Amino acid sequence: MKNALSPAIPITLFLVALVALIIVTTAIALADRGISLNETQIMYLFSTSAQVIATIYGLTLTGFVFFRNELNREESEDETLSDAVENLKARYYVLLVFITVLVFAAILLANLAISYEAFGSYNVSIVIFNITQSTFITSLIAIAYFIFDVIEPRRIERASRALQKQVDPIVAKQAKGSLEEFVQNYVSIETLLDNAANIYQEIAPHPRRRISNTRLAEILLRSERIDKVLYLRLKDLITLRNSIIHGAEPRVSQEMVDASRDVLQKLRESLDRKHGE
Protein backbone atom coordinates (compact mmCIF):
# COMPACT_ATOMS: atom_id res chain seq x y z
CA MET A 1 0.00 0.00 0.00
CA LYS A 2 1.28 3.42 -0.94
CA ASN A 3 1.94 6.08 1.66
CA ALA A 4 -0.28 9.16 1.75
CA LEU A 5 1.10 12.13 -0.11
CA SER A 6 2.25 15.12 1.90
CA PRO A 7 -0.37 17.92 1.69
CA ALA A 8 2.27 20.13 0.06
CA ILE A 9 2.35 17.88 -3.02
CA PRO A 10 -1.34 18.08 -4.04
CA ILE A 11 -1.45 21.77 -3.13
CA THR A 12 1.53 22.44 -5.41
CA LEU A 13 -0.06 20.40 -8.20
CA PHE A 14 -3.34 22.30 -7.87
CA LEU A 15 -1.54 25.65 -8.04
CA VAL A 16 0.45 24.56 -11.10
CA ALA A 17 -2.75 23.31 -12.75
CA LEU A 18 -4.49 26.61 -11.93
CA VAL A 19 -1.73 28.70 -13.51
CA ALA A 20 -1.60 26.43 -16.58
CA LEU A 21 -5.38 26.57 -16.96
CA ILE A 22 -5.39 30.37 -16.72
CA ILE A 23 -2.66 30.70 -19.35
CA VAL A 24 -4.28 28.27 -21.79
CA THR A 25 -7.83 29.62 -21.51
CA THR A 26 -6.70 33.24 -21.68
CA ALA A 27 -4.55 32.57 -24.74
CA ILE A 28 -7.48 30.86 -26.48
CA ALA A 29 -9.83 33.73 -25.63
CA LEU A 30 -7.42 36.48 -26.75
CA ALA A 31 -6.97 34.62 -30.04
CA ASP A 32 -10.75 34.96 -30.62
CA ARG A 33 -11.21 31.18 -30.47
CA GLY A 34 -13.18 31.09 -27.26
CA ILE A 35 -16.90 31.34 -26.49
CA SER A 36 -18.40 34.82 -26.71
CA LEU A 37 -20.91 35.71 -23.97
CA ASN A 38 -23.30 38.65 -23.71
CA GLU A 39 -23.89 40.65 -20.54
CA THR A 40 -26.84 38.55 -19.36
CA GLN A 41 -24.93 35.29 -19.85
CA ILE A 42 -21.93 36.64 -17.95
CA MET A 43 -24.09 37.76 -15.03
CA TYR A 44 -25.88 34.41 -14.87
CA LEU A 45 -22.74 32.31 -15.30
CA PHE A 46 -20.66 33.94 -12.60
CA SER A 47 -23.48 34.44 -10.09
CA THR A 48 -24.54 30.79 -10.47
CA SER A 49 -20.96 29.54 -10.25
CA ALA A 50 -20.40 31.50 -7.05
CA GLN A 51 -23.57 30.09 -5.48
CA VAL A 52 -22.71 26.53 -6.51
CA ILE A 53 -19.13 26.61 -5.19
CA ALA A 54 -20.26 28.23 -1.93
CA THR A 55 -22.94 25.55 -1.44
CA ILE A 56 -20.53 22.70 -2.17
CA TYR A 57 -17.96 24.19 0.19
CA GLY A 58 -20.56 24.57 2.96
CA LEU A 59 -21.71 20.95 2.59
CA THR A 60 -18.11 19.74 2.55
CA LEU A 61 -17.28 21.69 5.70
CA THR A 62 -20.39 20.40 7.49
CA GLY A 63 -19.59 16.81 6.55
CA PHE A 64 -16.00 17.22 7.71
CA VAL A 65 -17.14 18.48 11.13
CA PHE A 66 -19.10 15.25 11.65
CA PHE A 67 -16.17 13.19 10.38
CA ARG A 68 -13.76 14.97 12.73
CA ASN A 69 -16.07 14.17 15.65
CA GLU A 70 -15.92 10.51 14.61
CA LEU A 71 -12.12 10.67 14.60
CA ASN A 72 -12.19 12.15 18.09
CA ARG A 73 -14.46 9.34 19.25
CA GLU A 74 -12.15 6.67 17.83
CA GLU A 75 -9.16 8.36 19.45
CA SER A 76 -10.85 8.50 22.85
CA GLU A 77 -11.77 4.80 22.66
CA ASP A 78 -8.31 3.64 21.57
CA GLU A 79 -5.33 5.63 22.80
CA THR A 80 -3.00 3.86 20.36
CA LEU A 81 -4.79 5.71 17.53
CA SER A 82 -3.78 9.08 18.95
CA ASP A 83 -0.70 9.64 16.78
CA ALA A 84 -2.37 8.52 13.53
CA VAL A 85 -5.51 10.56 14.21
CA GLU A 86 -3.54 13.70 15.06
CA ASN A 87 -1.53 13.22 11.86
CA LEU A 88 -4.77 12.98 9.87
CA LYS A 89 -6.23 16.06 11.57
CA ALA A 90 -3.14 18.11 10.70
CA ARG A 91 -3.28 16.89 7.09
CA TYR A 92 -6.98 17.68 6.68
CA TYR A 93 -6.55 21.09 8.30
CA VAL A 94 -3.88 22.13 5.77
CA LEU A 95 -5.97 20.91 2.84
CA LEU A 96 -9.09 22.60 4.18
CA VAL A 97 -7.30 25.92 4.62
CA PHE A 98 -6.08 25.72 1.01
CA ILE A 99 -9.58 24.90 -0.27
CA THR A 100 -11.04 27.77 1.79
CA VAL A 101 -8.61 30.23 0.19
CA LEU A 102 -9.46 28.90 -3.28
CA VAL A 103 -13.21 29.12 -2.72
CA PHE A 104 -13.09 32.64 -1.28
CA ALA A 105 -10.83 33.73 -4.14
CA ALA A 106 -13.29 32.27 -6.66
CA ILE A 107 -16.26 34.09 -5.09
CA LEU A 108 -14.40 37.42 -4.90
CA LEU A 109 -13.24 37.03 -8.50
CA ALA A 110 -16.83 36.31 -9.56
CA ASN A 111 -17.95 39.58 -7.98
CA LEU A 112 -15.08 41.37 -9.70
CA ALA A 113 -15.98 39.84 -13.06
CA ILE A 114 -19.61 40.89 -12.77
CA SER A 115 -18.69 44.41 -11.64
CA TYR A 116 -15.99 44.94 -14.26
CA GLU A 117 -17.98 43.62 -17.21
CA ALA A 118 -20.07 46.78 -17.57
CA PHE A 119 -17.27 49.31 -17.93
CA GLY A 120 -13.92 47.49 -18.20
CA SER A 121 -11.79 47.05 -21.27
CA TYR A 122 -12.33 43.97 -23.40
CA ASN A 123 -8.91 42.36 -22.94
CA VAL A 124 -8.84 42.91 -19.18
CA SER A 125 -12.35 41.48 -18.89
CA ILE A 126 -11.24 38.37 -20.77
CA VAL A 127 -8.32 37.87 -18.37
CA ILE A 128 -10.56 38.31 -15.32
CA PHE A 129 -13.20 35.94 -16.71
CA ASN A 130 -10.69 33.19 -17.41
CA ILE A 131 -8.91 33.57 -14.07
CA THR A 132 -12.28 33.32 -12.33
CA GLN A 133 -13.47 30.24 -14.20
CA SER A 134 -10.09 28.56 -13.83
CA THR A 135 -10.28 29.17 -10.08
CA PHE A 136 -13.79 27.71 -9.97
CA ILE A 137 -12.68 24.56 -11.77
CA THR A 138 -9.59 24.14 -9.58
CA SER A 139 -11.70 24.64 -6.45
CA LEU A 140 -14.12 21.91 -7.50
CA ILE A 141 -11.29 19.48 -8.23
CA ALA A 142 -9.59 20.33 -4.92
CA ILE A 143 -12.83 19.75 -2.99
CA ALA A 144 -13.33 16.40 -4.76
CA TYR A 145 -9.76 15.39 -3.88
CA PHE A 146 -10.32 16.41 -0.25
CA ILE A 147 -13.55 14.39 0.00
CA PHE A 148 -11.99 11.23 -1.43
CA ASP A 149 -8.92 11.70 0.78
CA VAL A 150 -11.11 11.99 3.89
CA ILE A 151 -13.25 8.92 3.11
CA GLU A 152 -10.29 6.79 2.01
CA PRO A 153 -10.96 3.44 3.76
CA ARG A 154 -7.30 2.81 4.73
CA ARG A 155 -6.50 6.31 5.96
CA ILE A 156 -5.33 5.06 9.40
CA GLU A 157 -2.91 2.61 7.82
CA ARG A 158 -1.50 5.28 5.52
CA ALA A 159 -1.11 7.72 8.39
CA SER A 160 0.64 4.99 10.41
CA ARG A 161 3.07 4.32 7.58
CA ALA A 162 3.82 8.03 7.28
CA LEU A 163 4.54 8.24 11.01
CA GLN A 164 6.78 5.18 10.87
CA LYS A 165 8.70 6.75 7.99
CA GLN A 166 9.25 9.88 10.09
CA VAL A 167 10.33 8.11 13.27
CA ASP A 168 12.20 5.11 11.84
CA PRO A 169 13.05 5.61 8.15
CA ILE A 170 14.63 2.25 7.37
CA VAL A 171 16.96 2.49 4.37
CA ALA A 172 18.59 -0.28 2.37
CA LYS A 173 21.96 -0.10 4.13
CA GLN A 174 20.46 0.16 7.60
CA ALA A 175 20.48 -3.00 9.71
CA LYS A 176 17.07 -4.37 10.64
CA GLY A 177 16.51 -5.04 14.29
CA SER A 178 14.52 -7.60 16.25
CA LEU A 179 10.86 -6.65 16.49
CA GLU A 180 10.45 -9.07 19.40
CA GLU A 181 13.17 -7.33 21.42
CA PHE A 182 11.68 -3.94 20.60
CA VAL A 183 8.24 -5.07 21.80
CA GLN A 184 9.69 -6.56 25.00
CA ASN A 185 11.51 -3.33 25.78
CA TYR A 186 8.39 -1.31 25.04
CA VAL A 187 6.24 -3.46 27.33
CA SER A 188 8.76 -2.88 30.13
CA ILE A 189 8.72 0.86 29.41
CA GLU A 190 4.92 0.87 29.48
CA THR A 191 4.93 -0.92 32.82
CA LEU A 192 7.30 1.67 34.28
CA LEU A 193 5.10 4.49 32.99
CA ASP A 194 2.01 2.89 34.53
CA ASN A 195 3.65 2.33 37.89
CA ALA A 196 5.11 5.84 38.00
CA ALA A 197 1.87 7.53 37.01
CA ASN A 198 -0.64 5.63 39.16
CA ILE A 199 -1.13 8.70 41.30
CA TYR A 200 -2.11 10.77 38.27
CA GLN A 201 -4.87 8.37 37.25
CA GLU A 202 -7.04 9.88 39.97
CA ILE A 203 -7.15 13.24 38.18
CA ALA A 204 -8.30 11.72 34.88
CA PRO A 205 -11.79 12.85 33.78
CA HIS A 206 -12.75 9.17 33.39
CA PRO A 207 -10.99 7.19 36.17
CA ARG A 208 -11.82 3.87 34.52
CA ARG A 209 -10.17 4.95 31.26
CA ARG A 210 -6.42 4.59 31.11
CA ILE A 211 -4.33 7.69 30.39
CA SER A 212 -2.40 7.34 27.14
CA ASN A 213 1.32 6.60 27.26
CA THR A 214 2.10 9.88 25.52
CA ARG A 215 0.11 11.79 28.11
CA LEU A 216 1.76 9.85 30.94
CA ALA A 217 5.19 10.73 29.58
CA GLU A 218 4.15 14.37 29.34
CA ILE A 219 2.93 14.34 32.95
CA LEU A 220 6.24 12.87 34.10
CA LEU A 221 8.08 15.57 32.16
CA ARG A 222 6.02 18.39 33.67
CA SER A 223 6.46 16.95 37.16
CA GLU A 224 10.23 16.89 36.45
CA ARG A 225 10.55 13.14 36.93
CA ILE A 226 12.13 12.81 33.47
CA ASP A 227 13.98 15.33 31.31
CA LYS A 228 13.04 16.71 27.88
CA VAL A 229 15.50 14.50 25.96
CA LEU A 230 14.12 11.33 27.52
CA TYR A 231 10.56 12.53 26.92
CA LEU A 232 11.18 13.07 23.20
CA ARG A 233 12.79 9.66 22.84
CA LEU A 234 9.87 8.08 24.68
CA LYS A 235 7.44 9.84 22.38
CA ASP A 236 9.22 8.49 19.30
CA LEU A 237 9.08 4.93 20.65
CA ILE A 238 5.38 5.29 21.47
CA THR A 239 4.65 6.66 18.00
CA LEU A 240 6.55 3.86 16.30
CA ARG A 241 4.88 1.13 18.33
CA ASN A 242 1.39 2.57 17.71
CA SER A 243 2.14 2.91 14.01
CA ILE A 244 3.12 -0.76 13.73
CA ILE A 245 -0.09 -1.77 15.50
CA HIS A 246 -2.25 0.16 13.04
CA GLY A 247 -0.83 -0.84 9.69
CA ALA A 248 2.79 0.21 9.37
CA GLU A 249 5.42 -2.33 8.33
CA PRO A 250 6.06 -4.83 11.17
CA ARG A 251 9.76 -4.08 11.28
CA VAL A 252 12.16 -1.81 13.12
CA SER A 253 15.73 -0.74 12.58
CA GLN A 254 18.50 -1.90 14.88
CA GLU A 255 18.92 1.74 15.84
CA MET A 256 15.38 1.85 17.27
CA VAL A 257 15.89 -1.46 19.07
CA ASP A 258 19.03 -0.04 20.68
CA ALA A 259 17.13 3.17 21.45
CA SER A 260 14.33 1.23 23.16
CA ARG A 261 16.87 -0.61 25.31
CA ASP A 262 18.64 2.63 26.20
CA VAL A 263 15.38 4.49 26.96
CA LEU A 264 14.24 1.63 29.20
CA GLN A 265 17.45 1.84 31.19
CA LYS A 266 17.42 5.63 31.46
CA LEU A 267 13.73 5.70 32.39
CA ARG A 268 14.29 3.15 35.15
CA GLU A 269 17.29 5.09 36.48
CA SER A 270 15.48 8.43 36.31
CA LEU A 271 12.38 7.17 38.11
CA ASP A 272 14.42 5.35 40.76
CA ARG A 273 16.50 8.47 41.34
CA LYS A 274 13.47 10.73 41.68
CA HIS A 275 11.75 8.18 43.90
CA GLY A 276 14.80 8.02 46.14
CA GLU A 277 14.78 11.79 46.54
Secondary structure as a PSIPRED ss2 file (coil, helix, strand):
# PSIPRED VFORMAT (PSIPRED V4.0)

   1 M C   1.000  0.000  0.000
   2 K C   1.000  0.000  0.000
   3 N C   1.000  0.000  0.000
   4 A C   1.000  0.000  0.000
   5 L C   1.000  0.000  0.000
   6 S C   1.000  0.000  0.000
   7 P C   1.000  0.000  0.000
   8 A H   0.000  1.000  0.000
   9 I H   0.000  1.000  0.000
  10 P H   0.000  1.000  0.000
  11 I H   0.000  1.000  0.000
  12 T H   0.000  1.000  0.000
  13 L H   0.000  1.000  0.000
  14 F H   0.000  1.000  0.000
  15 L H   0.000  1.000  0.000
  16 V H   0.000  1.000  0.000
  17 A H   0.000  1.000  0.000
  18 L H   0.000  1.000  0.000
  19 V H   0.000  1.000  0.000
  20 A H   0.000  1.000  0.000
  21 L H   0.000  1.000  0.000
  22 I H   0.000  1.000  0.000
  23 I H   0.000  1.000  0.000
  24 V H   0.000  1.000  0.000
  25 T H   0.000  1.000  0.000
  26 T H   0.000  1.000  0.000
  27 A H   0.000  1.000  0.000
  28 I H   0.000  1.000  0.000
  29 A H   0.000  1.000  0.000
  30 L H   0.000  1.000  0.000
  31 A C   1.000  0.000  0.000
  32 D C   1.000  0.000  0.000
  33 R C   1.000  0.000  0.000
  34 G C   1.000  0.000  0.000
  35 I C   1.000  0.000  0.000
  36 S C   1.000  0.000  0.000
  37 L C   1.000  0.000  0.000
  38 N C   1.000  0.000  0.000
  39 E H   0.000  1.000  0.000
  40 T H   0.000  1.000  0.000
  41 Q H   0.000  1.000  0.000
  42 I H   0.000  1.000  0.000
  43 M H   0.000  1.000  0.000
  44 Y H   0.000  1.000  0.000
  45 L H   0.000  1.000  0.000
  46 F H   0.000  1.000  0.000
  47 S H   0.000  1.000  0.000
  48 T H   0.000  1.000  0.000
  49 S H   0.000  1.000  0.000
  50 A H   0.000  1.000  0.000
  51 Q H   0.000  1.000  0.000
  52 V H   0.000  1.000  0.000
  53 I H   0.000  1.000  0.000
  54 A H   0.000  1.000  0.000
  55 T H   0.000  1.000  0.000
  56 I H   0.000  1.000  0.000
  57 Y H   0.000  1.000  0.000
  58 G H   0.000  1.000  0.000
  59 L H   0.000  1.000  0.000
  60 T H   0.000  1.000  0.000
  61 L H   0.000  1.000  0.000
  62 T H   0.000  1.000  0.000
  63 G H   0.000  1.000  0.000
  64 F H   0.000  1.000  0.000
  65 V H   0.000  1.000  0.000
  66 F H   0.000  1.000  0.000
  67 F H   0.000  1.000  0.000
  68 R H   0.000  1.000  0.000
  69 N H   0.000  1.000  0.000
  70 E H   0.000  1.000  0.000
  71 L H   0.000  1.000  0.000
  72 N H   0.000  1.000  0.000
  73 R H   0.000  1.000  0.000
  74 E H   0.000  1.000  0.000
  75 E H   0.000  1.000  0.000
  76 S H   0.000  1.000  0.000
  77 E H   0.000  1.000  0.000
  78 D C   1.000  0.000  0.000
  79 E H   0.000  1.000  0.000
  80 T H   0.000  1.000  0.000
  81 L H   0.000  1.000  0.000
  82 S H   0.000  1.000  0.000
  83 D H   0.000  1.000  0.000
  84 A H   0.000  1.000  0.000
  85 V H   0.000  1.000  0.000
  86 E H   0.000  1.000  0.000
  87 N H   0.000  1.000  0.000
  88 L H   0.000  1.000  0.000
  89 K H   0.000  1.000  0.000
  90 A H   0.000  1.000  0.000
  91 R H   0.000  1.000  0.000
  92 Y H   0.000  1.000  0.000
  93 Y H   0.000  1.000  0.000
  94 V H   0.000  1.000  0.000
  95 L H   0.000  1.000  0.000
  96 L H   0.000  1.000  0.000
  97 V H   0.000  1.000  0.000
  98 F H   0.000  1.000  0.000
  99 I H   0.000  1.000  0.000
 100 T H   0.000  1.000  0.000
 101 V H   0.000  1.000  0.000
 102 L H   0.000  1.000  0.000
 103 V H   0.000  1.000  0.000
 104 F H   0.000  1.000  0.000
 105 A H   0.000  1.000  0.000
 106 A H   0.000  1.000  0.000
 107 I H   0.000  1.000  0.000
 108 L H   0.000  1.000  0.000
 109 L H   0.000  1.000  0.000
 110 A H   0.000  1.000  0.000
 111 N H   0.000  1.000  0.000
 112 L H   0.000  1.000  0.000
 113 A H   0.000  1.000  0.000
 114 I H   0.000  1.000  0.000
 115 S H   0.000  1.000  0.000
 116 Y H   0.000  1.000  0.000
 117 E H   0.000  1.000  0.000
 118 A C   1.000  0.000  0.000
 119 F C   1.000  0.000  0.000
 120 G C   1.000  0.000  0.000
 121 S C   1.000  0.000  0.000
 122 Y H   0.000  1.000  0.000
 123 N H   0.000  1.000  0.000
 124 V H   0.000  1.000  0.000
 125 S H   0.000  1.000  0.000
 126 I H   0.000  1.000  0.000
 127 V H   0.000  1.000  0.000
 128 I H   0.000  1.000  0.000
 129 F H   0.000  1.000  0.000
 130 N H   0.000  1.000  0.000
 131 I H   0.000  1.000  0.000
 132 T H   0.000  1.000  0.000
 133 Q H   0.000  1.000  0.000
 134 S H   0.000  1.000  0.000
 135 T H   0.000  1.000  0.000
 136 F H   0.000  1.000  0.000
 137 I H   0.000  1.000  0.000
 138 T H   0.000  1.000  0.000
 139 S H   0.000  1.000  0.000
 140 L H   0.000  1.000  0.000
 141 I H   0.000  1.000  0.000
 142 A H   0.000  1.000  0.000
 143 I H   0.000  1.000  0.000
 144 A H   0.000  1.000  0.000
 145 Y H   0.000  1.000  0.000
 146 F H   0.000  1.000  0.000
 147 I H   0.000  1.000  0.000
 148 F H   0.000  1.000  0.000
 149 D H   0.000  1.000  0.000
 150 V H   0.000  1.000  0.000
 151 I C   1.000  0.000  0.000
 152 E C   1.000  0.000  0.000
 153 P C   1.000  0.000  0.000
 154 R C   1.000  0.000  0.000
 155 R H   0.000  1.000  0.000
 156 I H   0.000  1.000  0.000
 157 E H   0.000  1.000  0.000
 158 R H   0.000  1.000  0.000
 159 A H   0.000  1.000  0.000
 160 S H   0.000  1.000  0.000
 161 R H   0.000  1.000  0.000
 162 A H   0.000  1.000  0.000
 163 L H   0.000  1.000  0.000
 164 Q H   0.000  1.000  0.000
 165 K H   0.000  1.000  0.000
 166 Q H   0.000  1.000  0.000
 167 V H   0.000  1.000  0.000
 168 D C   1.000  0.000  0.000
 169 P C   1.000  0.000  0.000
 170 I C   1.000  0.000  0.000
 171 V C   1.000  0.000  0.000
 172 A C   1.000  0.000  0.000
 173 K C   1.000  0.000  0.000
 174 Q C   1.000  0.000  0.000
 175 A C   1.000  0.000  0.000
 176 K E   0.000  0.000  1.000
 177 G C   1.000  0.000  0.000
 178 S C   1.000  0.000  0.000
 179 L H   0.000  1.000  0.000
 180 E H   0.000  1.000  0.000
 181 E H   0.000  1.000  0.000
 182 F H   0.000  1.000  0.000
 183 V H   0.000  1.000  0.000
 184 Q H   0.000  1.000  0.000
 185 N H   0.000  1.000  0.000
 186 Y H   0.000  1.000  0.000
 187 V H   0.000  1.000  0.000
 188 S H   0.000  1.000  0.000
 189 I H   0.000  1.000  0.000
 190 E H   0.000  1.000  0.000
 191 T H   0.000  1.000  0.000
 192 L H   0.000  1.000  0.000
 193 L H   0.000  1.000  0.000
 194 D H   0.000  1.000  0.000
 195 N H   0.000  1.000  0.000
 196 A H   0.000  1.000  0.000
 197 A C   1.000  0.000  0.000
 198 N H   0.000  1.000  0.000
 199 I H   0.000  1.000  0.000
 200 Y H   0.000  1.000  0.000
 201 Q H   0.000  1.000  0.000
 202 E H   0.000  1.000  0.000
 203 I H   0.000  1.000  0.000
 204 A C   1.000  0.000  0.000
 205 P C   1.000  0.000  0.000
 206 H C   1.000  0.000  0.000
 207 P C   1.000  0.000  0.000
 208 R C   1.000  0.000  0.000
 209 R C   1.000  0.000  0.000
 210 R C   1.000  0.000  0.000
 211 I C   1.000  0.000  0.000
 212 S C   1.000  0.000  0.000
 213 N H   0.000  1.000  0.000
 214 T H   0.000  1.000  0.000
 215 R H   0.000  1.000  0.000
 216 L H   0.000  1.000  0.000
 217 A H   0.000  1.000  0.000
 218 E H   0.000  1.000  0.000
 219 I H   0.000  1.000  0.000
 220 L H   0.000  1.000  0.000
 221 L H   0.000  1.000  0.000
 222 R H   0.000  1.000  0.000
 223 S C   1.000  0.000  0.000
 224 E C   1.000  0.000  0.000
 225 R C   1.000  0.000  0.000
 226 I C   1.000  0.000  0.000
 227 D C   1.000  0.000  0.000
 228 K H   0.000  1.000  0.000
 229 V H   0.000  1.000  0.000
 230 L H   0.000  1.000  0.000
 231 Y H   0.000  1.000  0.000
 232 L H   0.000  1.000  0.000
 233 R H   0.000  1.000  0.000
 234 L H   0.000  1.000  0.000
 235 K H   0.000  1.000  0.000
 236 D H   0.000  1.000  0.000
 237 L H   0.000  1.000  0.000
 238 I H   0.000  1.000  0.000
 239 T H   0.000  1.000  0.000
 240 L H   0.000  1.000  0.000
 241 R H   0.000  1.000  0.000
 242 N H   0.000  1.000  0.000
 243 S H   0.000  1.000  0.000
 244 I H   0.000  1.000  0.000
 245 I H   0.000  1.000  0.000
 246 H C   1.000  0.000  0.000
 247 G C   1.000  0.000  0.000
 248 A C   1.000  0.000  0.000
 249 E C   1.000  0.000  0.000
 250 P C   1.000  0.000  0.000
 251 R C   1.000  0.000  0.000
 252 V C   1.000  0.000  0.000
 253 S E   0.000  0.000  1.000
 254 Q H   0.000  1.000  0.000
 255 E H   0.000  1.000  0.000
 256 M H   0.000  1.000  0.000
 257 V H   0.000  1.000  0.000
 258 D H   0.000  1.000  0.000
 259 A H   0.000  1.000  0.000
 260 S H   0.000  1.000  0.000
 261 R H   0.000  1.000  0.000
 262 D H   0.000  1.000  0.000
 263 V H   0.000  1.000  0.000
 264 L H   0.000  1.000  0.000
 265 Q H   0.000  1.000  0.000
 266 K H   0.000  1.000  0.000
 267 L H   0.000  1.000  0.000
 268 R H   0.000  1.000  0.000
 269 E H   0.000  1.000  0.000
 270 S H   0.000  1.000  0.000
 271 L H   0.000  1.000  0.000
 272 D H   0.000  1.000  0.000
 273 R H   0.000  1.000  0.000
 274 K H   0.000  1.000  0.000
 275 H H   0.000  1.000  0.000
 276 G H   0.000  1.000  0.000
 277 E C   1.000  0.000  0.000
